[in-house]
Amino acid sequence: MIINRLELKQFRNYESLELDLSPGTNILYGNNAQGKTNILEALYVACTTKSHKKSKDREMIRFGSEEAHIRLLLEKKEIPYKIDTHLRKSKKKSIAVNGLPLRRASELMGIANVVFFSPEDLNIIKNGPAERRRFIDMELCQLDKMYLSDLTNYNKCLGQKNALLKEIISDRQKRDSLIDTLDIWDEQLVFYGERVISRREKFLQELNEIIHVEHRNLTGSDDDFQICYEPDAKAEDFSVKLKNSRAKDLRYGSANVGPQRDDINFLLNGVDIRKYGSQGQQRTVSLALKMSEIELVKREIHDAPVLLLDDVLSELDSNRQRYLLESIGSIQTVITCTGLDEFIRNRFEIDRVFYVENANVTEQSKKGS
C-alpha cells in the first residue's frame, strides 16, 4: 500500500495543506508544536476513522471553523482509492471512498493499513491493560471486518447490560421484572464475546511466533521470550463465568466478566517484565511488538502497511535506532523528528524531506548517504 497524497482543510492548525509523499521514506522535521504530529494524525484518521490520541472529532477541527476535511489518495495492490473524511462539530463524521458515501464509518476498515508508533507506545508494557487491549483491537479491526463487527456488537450489548444493571439498582419496584431481562443480554454477550476472545487468542498466537524472532534480532540473545494472552474468561468458560458473576454485577451495577477485562503478559525467561523488567527491557519488547505488528500485517494482507513514526527515534538508543531504520527500508514510512542527526549518523537514505514550521510545510533538498 502506498499513500500518494494528503490534502487538509481546517484540520488542527492547518488552514490548508497539499502534501505529495514518496513511496519510500518521508521525513517531517522542525521544532515541537509546529504541526508535524498533526499530519500523522490526519493520515491515521483517514485510514482508521480514529485519532491515535483518542481525540474527539470536534477537537481536530481548526479553531474558529465548524468542519474539517481530510482527503487521502492511495494505491493498494495497484487499485487507486480516494478517501474523503469530513469532521463536523455538530454532526457525526462522514466518509466517502472514490466518491461513494459509506453508510457507517466502520466500512472503511480494511481498505488502508497503517501502523502508528509513538513514544507513548514504548510504555505499552508498563501501562494499564486498557492500552494493551486497544493495541489488539486497533490492529484486528484493520485486518478482520468480522472481528470489528463482533467487537462493536459486544460493546453495544455490554453498554445495554450495564445501563440495565444501574436501572435495577435505582428502581426497586421493577427490580424483579428487570432482572429477568438480563438473560437476553447475557446470551448476546456470550455469542459475540466468545468470538472476540477466540480471535484475540489466534491473533496473539500468530504474533508470538513473529515477536520471538524480532526480540532475538534486537537483543542478539537466545532469551526465551513469549507473549501470553490473559483472557478474563476463556471462550469455552465465558457463559458459566458470566452466569456466576450475576450477584456481583447486581451489587456493583456493571458487568464484571468478559473480554473488556482481558490483558497480555510478556515473559522473558519466565519473568513477567510488566512488573520486573527494566526500562530497557520494556522498551526493547515494545519495539519488537511494533516490528512484529508490521510483519503480521504483511502476512495477513499480502501487502505492506504504511508506517507512521512520531518522534520515536529520539527515545531510542543508537542500536535500536539502527535496527528500526534498517527494518523499515522496504515499506513506505512517514517520520516526524526535530532534526536529521539520527539519519545522518546511521547513514540512512531518505527519499523526501519536509520542513514544518507554524503549519507551513516546505520540501527540502534530498538528504541521505
MIGU-599579 format. One record per residue (C-alpha): residue number from 1; x, y, z; residue in one letter. Coordinates in nm, 4 decimals, padded with zeros to 6 digits. Each point is the difference from the previous one (the first is absolute). Last residue first. Example, Ala and Ser with C-alpha at 12.3 -4.5 7.8 and 13.67 -1.06 7.14 Angstrom:
REM residues 2
{2,{01.3670,-00.1060,00.7140},"S"}
{1,{-00.1370,-00.3440,00.0660},"A"}
***
This chain:
REM residues 369
{369,{02.4052,00.8713,00.2470},"S"}
{368,{-00.3149,00.1998,00.0407},"G"}
{367,{-00.1710,00.3297,-00.0601},"K"}
{366,{-00.2098,00.1244,-00.2928},"K"}
{365,{-00.0398,00.3793,-00.0186},"S"}
{364,{-00.2755,00.1422,00.2143},"Q"}
{363,{-00.3780,-00.0047,-00.0496},"E"}
{362,{-00.1825,00.2739,00.1886},"T"}
{361,{-00.2957,-00.0594,00.2314},"V"}
{360,{-00.1569,00.3039,00.1668},"N"}
{359,{-00.2056,-00.0858,00.3096},"A"}
{358,{00.2131,00.2276,00.2233},"N"}
{357,{00.3247,-00.1523,-00.1266},"E"}
{356,{00.0329,-00.3399,-00.1643},"V"}
{355,{00.3036,-00.0867,-00.2134},"Y"}
{354,{-00.0601,-00.2851,-00.2423},"F"}
{353,{00.2503,-00.2619,-00.1146},"V"}
{352,{-00.0654,-00.2560,-00.2716},"R"}
{351,{00.1782,-00.3246,-00.0878},"D"}
{350,{00.2267,-00.0460,00.3008},"I"}
{349,{00.2897,-00.2483,00.0035},"E"}
{348,{00.1389,-00.0834,00.3436},"F"}
{347,{00.3632,00.0614,00.0740},"R"}
{346,{-00.0653,-00.0840,00.3679},"N"}
{345,{00.1561,00.3266,00.1152},"R"}
{344,{-00.1697,00.1948,-00.2798},"I"}
{343,{-00.3388,-00.1500,00.0821},"F"}
{342,{00.0355,00.0638,00.3735},"E"}
{341,{00.1216,00.3562,-00.0568},"D"}
{340,{-00.2976,00.1012,-00.2155},"L"}
{339,{-00.1758,00.2277,00.2446},"G"}
{338,{-00.3205,00.0506,00.2026},"T"}
{337,{-00.1590,-00.3238,-00.1152},"C"}
{336,{-00.3083,-00.1292,-00.1818},"T"}
{335,{00.0157,-00.3099,-00.2178},"I"}
{334,{-00.2229,-00.1118,-00.2855},"V"}
{333,{00.0853,-00.3484,-00.1243},"T"}
{332,{-00.0749,-00.1954,-00.3156},"Q"}
{331,{00.1404,-00.3499,00.0327},"I"}
{330,{00.3264,-00.1706,-00.1012},"S"}
{329,{00.2453,00.1974,00.2149},"G"}
{328,{-00.1966,-00.0517,00.3193},"I"}
{327,{00.2288,-00.2579,00.1621},"S"}
{326,{00.3262,00.1903,-00.0498},"E"}
{325,{-00.1469,00.3091,00.1637},"L"}
{324,{-00.1329,-00.1958,00.2976},"L"}
{323,{00.3225,-00.1922,00.0555},"Y"}
{322,{00.2105,00.3154,-00.0258},"R"}
{321,{-00.2149,00.1896,00.2477},"Q"}
{320,{00.0027,-00.2982,00.2378},"R"}
{319,{00.3785,-00.0044,-00.0049},"N"}
{318,{00.0289,00.3794,00.0301},"S"}
{317,{-00.2263,00.0255,00.3058},"D"}
{316,{-00.3696,00.0674,-00.0469},"L"}
{315,{-00.2206,00.2893,00.1183},"E"}
{314,{00.1310,00.2480,-00.2581},"S"}
{313,{-00.0865,-00.2537,-00.2693},"L"}
{312,{-00.3682,-00.0068,00.0945},"V"}
{311,{-00.0940,00.3508,-00.1075},"D"}
{310,{-00.3270,-00.1218,-00.1523},"D"}
{309,{00.0623,-00.2945,-00.2292},"L"}
{308,{-00.2805,-00.0812,-00.2456},"L"}
{307,{00.0481,-00.3254,-00.1921},"L"}
{306,{-00.2094,-00.0726,-00.3092},"V"}
{305,{-00.1042,-00.3641,-00.0221},"P"}
{304,{00.1712,-00.2493,-00.2315},"A"}
{303,{-00.1981,-00.2468,-00.2106},"D"}
{302,{-00.1006,-00.3646,00.0204},"H"}
{301,{-00.2913,00.1074,00.2239},"I"}
{300,{00.0618,-00.2385,00.2926},"E"}
{299,{00.3721,-00.0630,-00.0457},"R"}
{298,{00.0877,00.3666,-00.0447},"K"}
{297,{-00.2208,00.0926,00.2973},"V"}
{296,{00.1882,-00.2558,00.2114},"L"}
{295,{00.3344,00.1492,-00.0998},"E"}
{294,{-00.1066,00.3517,00.0962},"I"}
{293,{-00.1403,-00.1167,00.3355},"E"}
{292,{00.3226,-00.1879,00.0669},"S"}
{291,{00.1970,00.3227,-00.0445},"M"}
{290,{-00.2371,00.1698,00.2423},"K"}
{289,{00.0328,-00.2745,00.2617},"L"}
{288,{00.3792,-00.0120,-00.0387},"A"}
{287,{00.0077,00.3734,00.0761},"L"}
{286,{-00.2149,-00.0462,00.3104},"S"}
{285,{00.2129,-00.2992,00.1057},"V"}
{284,{00.3179,00.2055,-00.0254},"T"}
{283,{-00.1655,00.2823,00.1905},"R"}
{282,{-00.0984,-00.2332,00.2838},"Q"}
{281,{00.3486,-00.1493,00.0180},"Q"}
{280,{00.1595,00.3454,00.0162},"G"}
{279,{-00.2453,00.1172,00.2645},"Q"}
{278,{00.0934,-00.3027,00.2090},"S"}
{277,{-00.2406,-00.2935,00.0241},"G"}
{276,{-00.1520,-00.1099,00.3304},"Y"}
{275,{-00.3657,00.0942,-00.0110},"K"}
{274,{-00.0915,00.0196,-00.3693},"R"}
{273,{00.3106,-00.2137,-00.0605},"I"}
{272,{-00.1697,-00.3106,00.1399},"D"}
{271,{00.2900,-00.2461,00.0301},"V"}
{270,{-00.0124,-00.3419,-00.1728},"G"}
{269,{00.3192,00.0543,-00.1989},"N"}
{268,{-00.1531,00.3301,-00.1134},"L"}
{267,{-00.3775,-00.0206,00.0348},"L"}
{266,{-00.2341,00.2657,-00.1361},"F"}
{265,{-00.3600,-00.0131,00.1219},"N"}
{264,{-00.3046,00.1168,-00.1921},"I"}
{263,{-00.3309,00.1116,00.1543},"D"}
{262,{-00.3743,-00.0633,-00.0184},"D"}
{261,{-00.2525,00.1967,00.2103},"R"}
{260,{-00.2298,00.1191,-00.2807},"Q"}
{259,{00.0211,-00.3615,-00.1195},"P"}
{258,{-00.2535,-00.1024,00.2648},"G"}
{257,{-00.0948,-00.0101,00.3661},"V"}
{256,{-00.0901,00.2808,00.2418},"N"}
{255,{-00.3075,00.1418,-00.1697},"A"}
{254,{-00.1171,00.3198,00.1709},"S"}
{253,{-00.2310,00.1140,00.2778},"G"}
{252,{00.2306,-00.0998,00.2869},"Y"}
{251,{-00.2358,-00.2284,00.1976},"R"}
{250,{-00.1968,-00.1202,-00.3011},"L"}
{249,{00.3209,-00.0918,-00.1824},"D"}
{248,{00.1281,-00.1800,00.3097},"K"}
{247,{-00.3170,-00.2084,00.0221},"A"}
{246,{00.0103,-00.0826,-00.3728},"R"}
{245,{00.3703,-00.1005,-00.0003},"S"}
{244,{-00.0742,-00.3739,-00.0074},"N"}
{243,{-00.2034,00.0385,-00.3202},"K"}
{242,{00.2815,00.1850,-00.1742},"L"}
{241,{00.2538,-00.2563,00.1183},"K"}
{240,{-00.2140,-00.2844,-00.1394},"V"}
{239,{-00.0495,00.1644,-00.3402},"S"}
{238,{00.3648,00.1031,-00.0318},"F"}
{237,{00.1512,-00.3398,00.0724},"D"}
{236,{00.0437,-00.1270,-00.3589},"E"}
{235,{00.1206,00.3397,-00.1202},"A"}
{234,{00.2477,00.0330,00.2842},"K"}
{233,{-00.0867,00.2622,00.2590},"A"}
{232,{00.1954,00.3051,00.1091},"D"}
{231,{00.2302,-00.0910,-00.2851},"P"}
{230,{00.3730,00.0141,00.0745},"E"}
{229,{00.1753,-00.0484,-00.3327},"Y"}
{228,{00.3680,-00.0758,00.0498},"C"}
{227,{00.2714,00.1568,-00.2133},"I"}
{226,{00.3241,-00.1945,00.0219},"Q"}
{225,{00.3752,00.0587,00.0156},"F"}
{224,{00.2577,-00.2715,00.0677},"D"}
{223,{00.3367,00.1738,-00.0108},"D"}
{222,{00.2306,-00.1117,-00.2808},"D"}
{221,{00.1720,00.3375,-00.0217},"S"}
{220,{00.0838,00.2478,-00.2775},"G"}
{219,{-00.2333,00.2476,00.1686},"T"}
{218,{-00.1920,00.1382,-00.2955},"L"}
{217,{00.0234,-00.3105,-00.2181},"N"}
{216,{-00.1126,-00.2213,00.2907},"R"}
{215,{-00.2932,00.2308,00.0707},"H"}
{214,{-00.1048,-00.0053,-00.3642},"E"}
{213,{00.0215,-00.3808,-00.0131},"V"}
{212,{-00.2188,-00.0513,00.3077},"H"}
{211,{-00.2249,00.2791,-00.1255},"I"}
{210,{-00.0981,-00.1962,-00.3095},"I"}
{209,{-00.1336,-00.3218,00.1529},"E"}
{208,{-00.1660,00.1972,00.2792},"N"}
{207,{-00.1888,00.2166,-00.2492},"L"}
{206,{-00.1716,-00.3063,-00.1461},"E"}
{205,{-00.0974,-00.1254,00.3451},"Q"}
{204,{-00.1096,00.3522,00.0918},"L"}
{203,{-00.2352,00.0181,-00.2982},"F"}
{202,{-00.1450,-00.3464,00.0697},"K"}
{201,{-00.0776,00.0905,00.3620},"E"}
{200,{-00.1527,00.3315,-00.0997},"R"}
{199,{-00.2205,-00.1796,-00.2527},"R"}
{198,{-00.1208,-00.2513,00.2605},"S"}
{197,{-00.0754,00.2707,00.2577},"I"}
{196,{-00.1972,00.2129,-00.2457},"V"}
{195,{-00.2017,-00.3006,-00.1224},"R"}
{194,{-00.0830,-00.1123,00.3544},"E"}
{193,{-00.1035,00.3562,00.0848},"G"}
{192,{-00.2408,00.0304,-00.2927},"Y"}
{191,{-00.2169,-00.2983,00.0933},"F"}
{190,{00.0598,00.0273,00.3759},"V"}
{189,{-00.0935,00.3671,00.0074},"L"}
{188,{-00.3133,-00.0678,-00.2022},"Q"}
{187,{-00.1150,-00.2719,00.2381},"E"}
{186,{00.0867,00.2248,00.2955},"D"}
{185,{-00.2179,00.2762,-00.1426},"W"}
{184,{-00.3062,-00.2223,-00.0146},"I"}
{183,{00.0738,-00.1505,00.3415},"D"}
{182,{-00.0017,00.3474,00.1554},"L"}
{181,{-00.3701,00.0350,-00.0861},"T"}
{180,{-00.1096,-00.1926,00.3110},"D"}
{179,{00.1854,00.2485,00.2189},"I"}
{178,{-00.2274,00.2767,-00.1316},"L"}
{177,{-00.3137,-00.1787,00.1159},"S"}
{176,{00.1443,-00.0560,00.3471},"D"}
{175,{00.1332,00.3550,00.0453},"R"}
{174,{-00.3042,00.1906,-00.1257},"K"}
{173,{-00.0938,00.1402,00.3396},"Q"}
{172,{00.3620,00.0383,00.1114},"R"}
{171,{00.0893,00.2424,-00.2795},"D"}
{170,{00.3544,00.1361,00.0558},"S"}
{169,{00.1883,-00.3300,00.0216},"I"}
{168,{-00.1929,-00.1589,-00.2855},"I"}
{167,{00.0544,00.3121,-00.2117},"E"}
{166,{00.3753,-00.0234,00.0576},"K"}
{165,{-00.0042,-00.3631,-00.1120},"L"}
{164,{-00.2015,00.0923,-00.3098},"L"}
{163,{00.2515,00.2674,-00.1014},"A"}
{162,{00.2814,-00.2518,00.0485},"N"}
{161,{-00.1858,-00.2535,-00.2161},"K"}
{160,{-00.0577,00.2519,-00.2782},"Q"}
{159,{00.3644,00.1091,00.0009},"G"}
{158,{00.1162,-00.3607,-00.0100},"L"}
{157,{-00.2364,-00.0723,-00.2878},"C"}
{156,{00.1438,00.2925,-00.1971},"K"}
{155,{00.3555,-00.1058,00.0866},"N"}
{154,{-00.0666,-00.3544,-00.1216},"Y"}
{153,{-00.1561,00.1264,-00.3221},"N"}
{152,{00.3013,00.2176,-00.0768},"T"}
{151,{00.2421,-00.2811,00.0869},"L"}
{150,{-00.1857,-00.2486,-00.2212},"D"}
{149,{-00.0170,00.2425,-00.2939},"S"}
{148,{00.3667,00.0958,00.0280},"L"}
{147,{00.0932,-00.3675,00.0299},"Y"}
{146,{-00.1965,-00.0727,-00.3172},"M"}
{145,{00.1797,00.2855,-00.1736},"K"}
{144,{00.3396,-00.1597,00.0698},"D"}
{143,{00.3315,00.1705,-00.0716},"L"}
{142,{-00.0639,00.3627,00.0908},"Q"}
{141,{-00.2208,-00.0941,00.2969},"C"}
{140,{00.2650,-00.2506,00.1097},"L"}
{139,{00.2665,00.2690,00.0198},"E"}
{138,{-00.2067,00.2512,00.1926},"M"}
{137,{-00.1417,-00.2687,00.2298},"D"}
{136,{00.3298,-00.1541,00.1045},"I"}
{135,{00.1653,00.3346,00.0764},"F"}
{134,{-00.3142,00.1197,00.1798},"R"}
{133,{00.0133,-00.3089,00.2213},"R"}
{132,{00.3599,00.0863,00.0891},"R"}
{131,{-00.0926,00.3564,00.0855},"E"}
{130,{-00.2936,-00.1127,00.2153},"A"}
{129,{00.2330,-00.2411,00.1853},"P"}
{128,{00.1795,00.2882,00.1766},"G"}
{127,{00.3356,00.1443,-00.1032},"N"}
{126,{00.3278,-00.1792,00.0724},"K"}
{125,{00.0179,-00.1942,-00.3249},"I"}
{124,{-00.1652,00.2656,-00.2167},"I"}
{123,{00.2622,00.2539,00.1081},"N"}
{122,{00.1906,00.0054,-00.3277},"L"}
{121,{-00.3347,00.0583,-00.1676},"D"}
{120,{-00.0137,00.3441,00.1626},"E"}
{119,{00.3179,00.0935,-00.1898},"P"}
{118,{-00.1986,-00.0490,-00.3228},"S"}
{117,{-00.0405,-00.2808,-00.2527},"F"}
{116,{-00.2997,-00.0147,-00.2321},"F"}
{115,{-00.0504,-00.2962,-00.2345},"V"}
{114,{-00.2215,00.0635,-00.3001},"V"}
{113,{-00.2247,-00.2121,-00.2198},"N"}
{112,{-00.2488,00.1561,-00.2411},"A"}
{111,{-00.3123,-00.1658,-00.1395},"I"}
{110,{-00.0403,-00.2314,00.2992},"G"}
{109,{-00.2133,00.2335,00.2082},"M"}
{108,{-00.1977,00.2494,-00.2073},"L"}
{107,{-00.3296,-00.1790,00.0617},"E"}
{106,{00.0360,00.0940,00.3706},"S"}
{105,{-00.0972,00.3584,-00.0845},"A"}
{104,{-00.3516,-00.1198,-00.0786},"R"}
{103,{-00.2165,00.0664,-00.3045},"R"}
{102,{00.3057,00.0821,-00.2082},"L"}
{101,{-00.0374,00.2740,-00.2594},"P"}
{100,{00.1205,-00.0826,-00.3543},"L"}
{99,{00.2420,00.2535,-00.1514},"G"}
{98,{00.2914,-00.2414,-00.0267},"N"}
{97,{-00.0480,-00.0797,00.3689},"V"}
{96,{-00.2187,00.2415,00.1969},"A"}
{95,{00.0025,00.0643,00.3734},"I"}
{94,{-00.2289,00.2097,00.2175},"S"}
{93,{00.0758,00.0966,00.3594},"K"}
{92,{-00.2930,00.0277,00.2370},"K"}
{91,{-00.1632,00.3381,00.0364},"K"}
{90,{00.0352,00.3264,00.1970},"S"}
{89,{00.3733,00.0570,-00.0089},"K"}
{88,{00.0500,-00.1568,-00.3409},"R"}
{87,{00.2824,-00.2183,-00.1334},"L"}
{86,{-00.0118,-00.0844,-00.3690},"H"}
{85,{00.2112,-00.2895,-00.1250},"T"}
{84,{00.0677,-00.0558,-00.3697},"D"}
{83,{00.1834,-00.3168,-00.1073},"I"}
{82,{00.1111,-00.0241,-00.3613},"K"}
{81,{00.1128,-00.3490,-00.0940},"Y"}
{80,{00.2117,-00.1278,-00.2887},"P"}
{79,{00.0430,-00.3757,-00.0599},"I"}
{78,{00.3613,-00.1046,-00.0713},"E"}
{77,{00.0039,-00.2439,00.2959},"K"}
{76,{-00.1024,00.2900,00.2218},"K"}
{75,{00.0482,00.3513,-00.1318},"E"}
{74,{-00.0671,00.3158,00.1951},"L"}
{73,{-00.1532,00.3466,-00.0195},"L"}
{72,{-00.1103,00.1369,00.3364},"L"}
{71,{-00.2310,00.2956,00.0538},"R"}
{70,{-00.0580,00.1424,00.3462},"I"}
{69,{-00.2655,00.2691,00.0527},"H"}
{68,{-00.0773,00.2046,00.3098},"A"}
{67,{-00.3215,00.1506,00.1326},"E"}
{66,{-00.1420,00.2897,00.2023},"E"}
{65,{00.3076,00.2215,-00.0041},"S"}
{64,{00.1224,00.2519,00.2593},"G"}
{63,{00.2724,-00.2247,00.1361},"F"}
{62,{00.0892,-00.2686,-00.2526},"R"}
{61,{-00.1985,-00.3217,00.0331},"I"}
{60,{00.1846,-00.2823,00.1757},"M"}
{59,{-00.1732,00.0551,00.3363},"E"}
{58,{-00.3407,-00.0243,-00.1674},"R"}
{57,{00.0732,-00.3552,-00.1117},"D"}
{56,{00.0931,-00.1218,00.3484},"K"}
{55,{00.3640,-00.0737,00.0747},"S"}
{54,{00.1042,-00.3565,00.0885},"K"}
{53,{00.3609,00.1079,-00.0657},"K"}
{52,{00.0306,-00.2580,-00.2788},"H"}
{51,{-00.3027,00.1732,-00.1512},"S"}
{50,{-00.2665,-00.2226,-00.1516},"K"}
{49,{-00.1582,-00.0588,-00.3430},"T"}
{48,{00.2729,-00.2623,-00.0735},"T"}
{47,{00.1677,00.1126,-00.3229},"C"}
{46,{-00.1030,00.3676,-00.0152},"A"}
{45,{00.0422,00.0315,00.3770},"V"}
{44,{00.3524,-00.1409,-00.0204},"Y"}
{43,{00.1058,00.2316,-00.2807},"L"}
{42,{-00.1480,00.2995,00.1834},"A"}
{41,{00.1818,-00.0992,00.3208},"E"}
{40,{00.3267,-00.0276,-00.1892},"L"}
{39,{-00.0502,00.3520,-00.1369},"I"}
{38,{-00.0918,00.1308,00.3455},"N"}
{37,{00.3236,-00.1506,00.1343},"T"}
{36,{00.2019,00.2430,-00.2124},"K"}
{35,{-00.2090,00.3086,00.0809},"G"}
{34,{00.2423,00.2570,00.1459},"Q"}
{33,{-00.0231,-00.0995,00.3682},"A"}
{32,{00.3617,-00.1263,00.0176},"N"}
{31,{00.2678,00.1334,-00.2308},"N"}
{30,{00.0457,-00.1326,-00.3513},"G"}
{29,{00.0088,-00.3234,-00.1954},"Y"}
{28,{-00.2380,-00.1977,-00.2190},"L"}
{27,{00.1939,-00.2828,-00.1650},"I"}
{26,{-00.1362,-00.2243,-00.2755},"N"}
{25,{00.1488,-00.3427,-00.0684},"T"}
{24,{-00.1084,-00.1953,-00.3084},"G"}
{23,{-00.3204,00.0269,-00.2034},"P"}
{22,{00.0651,00.3757,-00.0054},"S"}
{21,{-00.2702,00.2317,00.1279},"L"}
{20,{-00.1839,00.2925,-00.1565},"D"}
{19,{-00.1372,00.2506,00.2515},"L"}
{18,{-00.2773,00.2513,-00.0569},"E"}
{17,{-00.0865,00.2047,00.3094},"L"}
{16,{-00.2650,00.2534,00.0971},"S"}
{15,{-00.0998,00.1809,00.3198},"E"}
{14,{00.2235,-00.2344,00.1948},"Y"}
{13,{00.0175,00.0406,00.3808},"N"}
{12,{-00.2329,-00.2951,00.0682},"R"}
{11,{-00.1751,-00.0747,-00.3309},"F"}
{10,{-00.1618,00.2959,-00.1773},"Q"}
{9,{00.0632,-00.1492,-00.3442},"K"}
{8,{00.2430,-00.2834,-00.0567},"L"}
{7,{00.1234,-00.1840,-00.3090},"E"}
{6,{00.2238,-00.3065,00.0149},"L"}
{5,{00.1542,-00.1615,-00.3074},"R"}
{4,{00.1594,-00.3206,-00.1210},"N"}
{3,{-00.0614,-00.2431,00.2848},"I"}
{2,{00.1396,-00.3387,-00.1056},"I"}
{1,{-00.1236,-00.3473,00.0883},"M"}
***
